[in-house]
Every structure is written in structure tokens, then in C-alpha cells.
Amino acid sequence: MTQPQAVMAARYDAFIDDVLAFAEGRAAALPAAVPYRFGPLRVDLQVEGTELARRLTMAIRHAARPADATEGVRVIALDGSACGRRPPTWDLPTYERRHLERLHVSPDGRRLLHHNPDTSNWTILDRQRNLAVTWTASADRLPDWEDSFPLRSILHWLSTGHDCCLAHAAVVERGGRGVLLTGRGGSGKSTTTVAALFEGLRTCGDDFVMVDQAAPGPAAYCLYDTIKLDENALARFEELRPQVANPERADDQKARVHLTDVMPDQLVASVPLIGVVQPVITDDAAPSLQPVSPGVVLRALAPTTLFLLRGEETVLADKLARLVRSLPTWQLRLTRDPRASAAYLGAWLEGQG
């Protein structure tokens, strides 16, 4: 690193030190941290701001756990409106391409920082100190979709030090066997997941899950209790409309339902995975599963996951590739009746025992 770059890198370290010190000072007066367990990860969360606390924890209530002997990562979440100090604007030097998207990773990978100018939100992780901070201008300024996957960046960054990773995918399970459902928007992934719940299957999540490739074999862990449906999909499941948590959402936002409130028994903490499935909408008369190459499934899984999870992209891409190579891969050819397709998938899972 040239000297000018070293000087500019030092500015990032100084800024991170200042934010962490401010956050720890605020946290000293907050109630004790609440532990949450996400597979192999434990997060101890403190939040300043009643509205921010509600929005950050609604989708992870199921993951609250008593403190155990494992070491947790302390996460301090600050609402600028509650603490009386707005987060600063971006005023840091640009000497790497990733700085153009307000993302910084220290040369040793120990510190990560991301700034969202739309919400004036900063997210910082210091691995050596096991400390993370998310600081937003106001909980009221956060977009509705943030309620679906709170702390997503922090969980992603933490997972890179383990055998696990986050995946933009769903999981359905029956008989203790699960499959990862992956696909681009509009592929039928969410609709199939919800239909599976009405057919008696269970899920680890609809939008983001954690997958772990440690022994004895690949498994999925629940991160969030949300399912999300566009208006067309919601019309297929009118039973859920009274349970929509965001009825005043914008037209371009999906309806959000929290399974903790609606189907708590069908939300599972973890499940062994026996395959990766890519749903494909067809006009076939009957649903079917057809083997496909891992590359086909990876092209459905990796691009959206990597787009939505910034920082440590190389590590994440490698984990996703290893995952699809380690499991059988199929395409699920859906019919126009999502419940029939879900029933078919459930019967197939049941027959794998």
C-alpha cells in the first residue's frame, strides 16, 4: 500500500474507532443485551429507540435464546432520533472500487463498513472486538423491506468466519428432510413455500436462510420468520390477508406475514438438506422433479445472493458453489396450481426416508 493510501486507510480506522466508542458509550445506559441464536452464530443485541427495537426484532423473535457458554457478538443498534445524534454523512476517501458503493473492508479483513446514503445508515463490524454497530438516522426512515431481514449485513459478515453462509433462498421440510428452493424473482419460490405450509410442510424461511456445510452434512437454519408475497400471490392465499403486517405498504412492496404470529409450529429452527431445487413455472398438467446440473441451480442462487449481500463476495461465492456441488440438484416444474405442486413436493420428500 502506498503512503497516500495508508493515510486514507487510517481515516477509515479513525472513523470506525469513533463510531464504536460512541455506540459503546450509549449502550452503557441501555438494558442488558438480548441473545439471539442463528445456527452457529450468537448475537447479543442492544437497541436504543423503541421503534427501532420493534422493527429490528419482529422478524427474529423466534431466535431469542437464554445466554449460553458460547461467545456472542455484541451488536449495538442506534436510532439517531432516540439518541439525539444523527449519523454523519459519508466523508471518507475513495481509493478502491468498492468505496464507490460506500463499502470498506480493511486490508486484513478485520473491519467492515457500509453506508447507505438513502437512510443515513452505517453498519460496522470489528471482528477482533466481536462488536458490530448499526446506526440509522431514524427508524421511521427505514424502508419497509428492512423489517423482513434485519441485521442482514452483520449476519453475512459474521458467517464468513464459519462454515455457514446466508443464501437468498427458501427452505421447505417434511419428515426431517428439507430442500433449498432458489430462483429469481417471479420464479414461484415464495408462492411454492407458502403453498407448502398450507399442505402441512414446514419452513426455515422464505427469503433468506443460513446454510451450514459443517459435519455431518449440509443443514439450513432459520434467520427470519417472514414470508413475502406480491399481490397476485397473496390473492391465492386470502386466509393470510388479515395477518399482513404491512397493510399500508407502497404498491411496489410485497405483503409481509410473520409466521411466529400465524403458523408458529411450521417454522423450524433447522433441518438437514437433501437437495437444492429450482422452481420453474410451466403449463405442464402435473408437477415433476427433473435432475439438472449444479451450474443451472447455482446461476439461480448466486447472482441475487451476491447482489444483496455486499462485502466478502469471494468467500460467499465459493461457499455457494461448494453447497450446490455437495447436494443433488433438481428443477421443480410447477403447474399453475401452487398447492398441487407443493403437495407433490411434500409427497416426494416424505418418500425420501
C-alpha positions as CSV (number, residue, x, y, z in Angstrom):
1,M,0.0,0.0,0.0
2,T,1.5,3.4,-0.9
3,Q,1.8,6.0,1.7
4,P,-1.1,8.1,0.5
5,Q,-3.3,5.1,0.6
6,A,-2.1,4.2,4.1
7,V,-3.1,7.7,5.2
8,M,-6.5,7.3,3.7
9,A,-6.9,3.9,5.2
10,A,-6.1,5.4,8.6
11,R,-9.0,7.7,8.2
12,Y,-11.4,4.7,7.9
13,D,-9.9,3.2,11.1
14,A,-10.2,6.5,13.0
15,F,-13.8,6.9,11.9
16,I,-14.7,3.3,12.9
17,D,-13.0,3.8,16.3
18,D,-15.1,7.0,16.8
19,V,-18.4,5.3,15.9
20,L,-17.6,2.2,18.1
21,A,-16.7,4.4,21.0
22,F,-19.9,6.5,20.7
23,A,-22.0,3.3,20.4
24,E,-20.5,1.7,23.5
25,G,-21.0,4.9,25.4
26,R,-24.7,4.9,24.5
27,A,-25.0,1.2,25.2
28,A,-23.8,1.6,28.8
29,A,-27.1,3.1,29.7
30,L,-29.3,0.6,27.8
31,P,-30.9,-2.6,29.2
32,A,-28.8,-5.7,29.0
33,A,-28.3,-7.3,25.6
34,V,-30.7,-9.9,24.4
35,P,-29.1,-13.1,23.0
36,Y,-30.2,-14.5,19.6
37,R,-29.1,-17.8,18.1
38,F,-28.8,-18.3,14.3
39,G,-27.3,-21.7,13.8
40,P,-23.6,-21.5,14.9
41,L,-23.8,-17.7,15.4
42,R,-24.9,-16.0,18.6
43,V,-25.7,-12.3,18.6
44,D,-26.2,-10.2,21.7
45,L,-28.4,-7.2,20.7
46,Q,-28.8,-3.9,22.4
47,V,-31.1,-1.3,20.8
48,E,-31.6,2.4,21.6
49,G,-35.0,3.5,20.4
50,T,-38.4,1.9,20.9
51,E,-39.4,1.9,17.2
52,L,-36.1,0.7,16.0
53,A,-36.2,-2.1,18.6
54,R,-39.6,-3.2,17.3
55,R,-38.6,-3.1,13.7
56,L,-35.3,-4.9,14.3
57,T,-36.7,-7.7,16.4
58,M,-40.1,-8.5,14.9
59,A,-38.7,-11.0,12.4
60,I,-36.2,-12.6,14.8
61,R,-38.4,-13.1,17.9
62,H,-38.2,-16.9,17.4
63,A,-34.4,-16.8,17.6
64,A,-34.2,-15.2,21.1
65,R,-32.4,-17.6,23.5
66,P,-31.1,-17.6,27.0
67,A,-27.4,-16.8,27.2
68,D,-25.2,-19.9,26.9
69,A,-21.5,-20.6,27.2
70,T,-20.6,-19.7,23.6
71,E,-19.2,-16.3,22.9
72,G,-21.7,-13.9,21.3
73,V,-21.0,-11.0,19.0
74,R,-22.3,-7.8,20.6
75,V,-24.5,-5.7,18.3
76,I,-25.4,-2.2,19.2
77,A,-28.3,-0.6,17.2
78,L,-28.8,3.2,17.5
79,D,-31.7,5.3,16.3
80,G,-30.4,8.8,15.8
81,S,-33.8,10.3,16.7
82,A,-33.7,8.5,20.1
83,C,-30.0,9.1,21.0
84,G,-30.1,12.8,19.9
85,R,-27.3,12.5,17.3
86,R,-27.7,11.8,13.7
87,P,-25.2,9.6,12.0
88,P,-22.6,11.5,9.9
89,T,-22.7,11.7,6.1
90,W,-20.1,9.9,4.0
91,D,-16.9,12.0,4.0
92,L,-14.3,9.3,3.6
93,P,-11.7,8.9,0.8
94,T,-12.2,6.8,-2.3
95,Y,-9.2,4.8,-3.3
96,E,-10.8,1.4,-4.1
97,R,-13.7,0.5,-6.4
98,R,-15.9,-0.8,-3.5
99,H,-15.7,2.7,-1.9
100,L,-18.0,3.8,-4.8
101,E,-20.8,1.8,-3.2
102,R,-19.9,3.1,0.2
103,L,-18.3,-0.2,1.3
104,H,-14.9,-0.6,3.0
105,V,-13.1,-3.8,4.1
106,S,-9.8,-3.3,5.9
107,P,-6.7,-4.9,4.3
108,D,-6.6,-7.6,7.0
109,G,-10.4,-8.2,6.7
110,R,-10.8,-7.4,10.4
111,R,-13.1,-4.4,9.9
112,L,-16.0,-3.9,7.5
113,L,-18.1,-0.7,7.0
114,H,-21.1,0.1,4.8
115,H,-23.0,3.3,4.5
116,N,-26.5,3.7,2.9
117,P,-27.0,7.3,2.0
118,D,-30.7,6.9,1.4
119,T,-31.3,6.1,5.1
120,S,-28.1,7.7,6.5
121,N,-27.4,4.2,8.0
122,W,-24.0,3.0,9.0
123,T,-23.2,-0.7,9.5
124,I,-19.8,-1.6,11.1
125,L,-18.2,-4.8,12.2
126,D,-14.9,-5.1,14.1
127,R,-14.1,-8.9,14.2
128,Q,-11.3,-8.6,16.7
129,R,-13.5,-6.9,19.3
130,N,-16.6,-9.0,18.5
131,L,-18.5,-5.8,18.2
132,A,-20.9,-4.5,15.5
133,V,-22.9,-1.3,15.2
134,T,-25.8,-0.3,13.1
135,W,-26.7,3.4,13.3
136,T,-29.6,4.9,11.4
137,A,-30.9,8.5,11.3
138,S,-34.4,7.5,12.3
139,A,-36.3,4.2,12.4
140,D,-39.1,6.0,10.6
141,R,-36.9,6.4,7.5
142,L,-36.0,2.8,7.1
143,P,-37.8,1.2,4.1
144,D,-40.5,-1.4,4.8
145,W,-38.5,-4.2,3.4
146,E,-35.8,-3.8,6.1
147,D,-38.3,-5.3,8.6
148,S,-38.1,-8.6,6.6
149,F,-34.4,-9.2,7.2
150,P,-32.9,-7.1,10.0
151,L,-29.1,-7.2,10.7
152,R,-28.6,-9.0,7.3
153,S,-25.2,-7.5,6.5
154,I,-23.9,-8.1,10.0
155,L,-25.0,-11.8,9.9
156,H,-23.5,-12.1,6.5
157,W,-20.1,-10.7,7.6
158,L,-20.1,-12.9,10.7
159,S,-20.8,-16.0,8.8
160,T,-17.7,-15.7,6.6
161,G,-15.6,-16.9,9.6
162,H,-17.6,-20.1,9.9
163,D,-18.7,-23.0,7.6
164,C,-22.0,-21.3,7.1
165,C,-23.3,-18.5,4.8
166,L,-26.5,-16.7,4.1
167,A,-28.4,-17.7,0.9
168,H,-31.2,-15.8,-0.8
169,A,-33.5,-18.9,-0.9
170,A,-36.3,-20.6,0.9
171,V,-36.5,-24.0,2.6
172,V,-39.3,-26.4,2.8
173,E,-39.3,-29.6,5.0
174,R,-41.2,-32.7,5.7
175,G,-40.2,-35.8,7.7
176,G,-36.9,-34.2,8.9
177,R,-35.7,-33.6,5.3
178,G,-35.5,-30.3,3.6
179,V,-34.7,-28.8,0.2
180,L,-33.4,-25.3,-0.6
181,L,-35.7,-23.5,-3.0
182,T,-33.9,-21.0,-5.1
183,G,-34.8,-18.8,-8.1
184,R,-35.0,-15.3,-9.4
185,G,-38.0,-13.1,-8.6
186,G,-41.2,-14.4,-10.1
187,S,-39.9,-17.9,-10.4
188,G,-42.5,-19.2,-7.9
189,K,-40.2,-19.7,-4.9
190,S,-42.3,-17.8,-2.4
191,T,-45.6,-19.0,-3.7
192,T,-44.5,-22.6,-3.5
193,T,-43.2,-22.1,0.0
194,V,-46.5,-20.6,1.2
195,A,-48.5,-23.3,-0.6
196,A,-46.3,-25.9,1.1
197,L,-47.2,-24.5,4.5
198,F,-50.9,-25.0,3.7
199,E,-50.1,-28.5,2.6
200,G,-48.6,-29.3,6.1
201,L,-44.9,-28.8,5.3
202,R,-42.7,-26.6,7.4
203,T,-40.1,-24.0,6.6
204,C,-36.9,-22.4,7.8
205,G,-37.7,-19.2,6.0
206,D,-38.9,-17.8,2.7
207,D,-36.4,-15.1,1.7
208,F,-33.1,-15.6,3.4
209,V,-31.8,-18.6,5.3
210,M,-28.4,-19.7,6.7
211,V,-26.8,-22.8,5.3
212,D,-24.1,-24.7,7.1
213,Q,-21.8,-27.2,5.5
214,A,-20.1,-28.5,8.6
215,A,-20.4,-32.2,9.5
216,P,-22.5,-34.3,9.5
217,G,-23.8,-32.7,6.4
218,P,-25.5,-29.6,4.9
219,A,-28.2,-28.1,7.0
220,A,-30.4,-24.9,6.9
221,Y,-31.0,-22.6,9.8
222,C,-33.9,-20.2,10.3
223,L,-32.9,-16.5,10.3
224,Y,-36.3,-14.7,9.8
225,D,-39.9,-15.7,10.3
226,T,-41.2,-13.7,7.4
227,I,-42.9,-14.8,4.2
228,K,-43.4,-12.2,1.4
229,L,-46.0,-12.2,-1.3
230,D,-46.8,-9.8,-4.1
231,E,-50.5,-9.0,-4.7
232,N,-51.0,-11.8,-7.2
233,A,-49.6,-14.4,-4.9
234,L,-51.5,-13.0,-1.9
235,A,-54.7,-13.3,-3.8
236,R,-54.1,-17.1,-3.9
237,F,-53.9,-17.2,-0.1
238,E,-56.7,-14.9,1.1
239,E,-56.5,-16.6,4.5
240,L,-53.3,-14.7,5.1
241,R,-54.6,-11.2,4.2
242,P,-55.8,-10.3,7.7
243,Q,-52.3,-11.3,9.0
244,V,-50.3,-9.0,6.7
245,A,-48.0,-6.9,8.9
246,N,-47.7,-4.0,6.4
247,P,-51.2,-3.4,5.1
248,E,-50.2,0.3,4.3
249,R,-47.3,-0.8,2.1
250,A,-46.4,1.0,-1.1
251,D,-47.7,-0.5,-4.3
252,D,-44.2,-1.8,-5.2
253,Q,-43.7,-3.5,-1.8
254,K,-44.6,-7.1,-1.0
255,A,-47.0,-8.1,1.7
256,R,-45.2,-9.4,4.8
257,V,-46.5,-12.1,7.1
258,H,-44.7,-13.2,10.3
259,L,-45.1,-17.0,10.8
260,T,-44.5,-16.5,14.6
261,D,-47.9,-14.9,14.7
262,V,-49.7,-17.1,12.1
263,M,-48.1,-20.6,11.9
264,P,-45.5,-20.9,14.7
265,D,-45.5,-24.7,14.6
266,Q,-44.5,-24.7,11.0
267,L,-41.4,-22.5,11.5
268,V,-38.4,-24.8,12.3
269,A,-35.1,-23.7,13.7
270,S,-33.0,-26.1,11.5
271,V,-33.3,-29.0,9.1
272,P,-30.9,-31.3,7.2
273,L,-30.8,-30.6,3.5
274,I,-31.1,-33.3,0.9
275,G,-31.0,-31.2,-2.2
276,V,-31.3,-27.8,-4.0
277,V,-34.4,-27.2,-6.1
278,Q,-35.1,-24.5,-8.7
279,P,-38.9,-24.0,-9.2
280,V,-39.9,-23.2,-12.8
281,I,-43.4,-22.1,-13.7
282,T,-44.8,-24.2,-16.6
283,D,-48.1,-25.1,-18.3
284,D,-47.5,-28.8,-17.5
285,A,-50.5,-30.9,-16.5
286,A,-48.7,-32.3,-13.5
287,P,-45.7,-31.2,-11.4
288,S,-42.5,-33.1,-11.7
289,L,-38.9,-33.0,-10.5
290,Q,-36.1,-33.3,-13.0
291,P,-32.4,-33.5,-12.3
292,V,-30.3,-30.6,-13.6
293,S,-26.6,-29.7,-13.4
294,P,-25.3,-27.8,-10.3
295,G,-24.4,-25.0,-12.6
296,V,-28.0,-24.4,-13.6
297,V,-29.1,-24.1,-9.9
298,L,-26.0,-22.0,-9.0
299,R,-27.0,-19.5,-11.7
300,A,-30.4,-19.2,-10.0
301,L,-28.9,-18.9,-6.5
302,A,-25.7,-16.9,-6.7
303,P,-26.5,-13.7,-8.5
304,T,-29.2,-12.4,-6.3
305,T,-27.5,-13.6,-3.1
306,L,-24.2,-11.8,-4.1
307,F,-26.1,-8.7,-5.2
308,L,-28.0,-8.4,-1.8
309,L,-25.0,-9.3,0.4
310,R,-22.1,-6.9,-0.1
311,G,-18.6,-7.5,1.3
312,E,-16.8,-10.8,1.4
313,E,-18.3,-11.7,-2.0
314,T,-15.5,-14.0,-3.0
315,V,-15.9,-16.1,0.2
316,L,-19.7,-16.2,-0.3
317,A,-19.4,-17.2,-3.9
318,D,-17.1,-20.1,-3.1
319,K,-19.4,-21.3,-0.3
320,L,-22.5,-21.3,-2.6
321,A,-20.6,-23.2,-5.3
322,R,-19.5,-25.8,-2.8
323,L,-23.0,-26.1,-1.5
324,V,-24.6,-26.9,-4.8
325,R,-21.8,-29.3,-5.7
326,S,-22.4,-31.2,-2.4
327,L,-26.1,-31.9,-2.9
328,P,-28.3,-33.3,-5.6
329,T,-29.9,-30.5,-7.8
330,W,-33.3,-30.5,-9.5
331,Q,-35.8,-28.3,-11.2
332,L,-39.3,-28.5,-9.9
333,R,-41.6,-28.0,-12.8
334,L,-44.6,-26.2,-11.3
335,T,-48.2,-26.3,-12.6
336,R,-50.5,-23.3,-12.4
337,D,-51.9,-24.7,-9.2
338,P,-49.3,-24.0,-6.5
339,R,-51.0,-26.2,-3.8
340,A,-50.8,-29.2,-6.2
341,S,-47.1,-28.5,-6.8
342,A,-46.5,-28.2,-3.1
343,A,-48.4,-31.4,-2.3
344,Y,-46.3,-33.2,-4.9
345,L,-43.0,-31.9,-3.4
346,G,-44.2,-32.9,0.1
347,A,-45.0,-36.4,-1.0
348,W,-41.6,-36.6,-2.7
349,L,-39.8,-35.5,0.5
350,E,-41.8,-38.0,2.5
351,G,-40.7,-40.8,0.2
352,Q,-37.0,-40.0,0.6
353,G,-36.8,-41.6,4.1
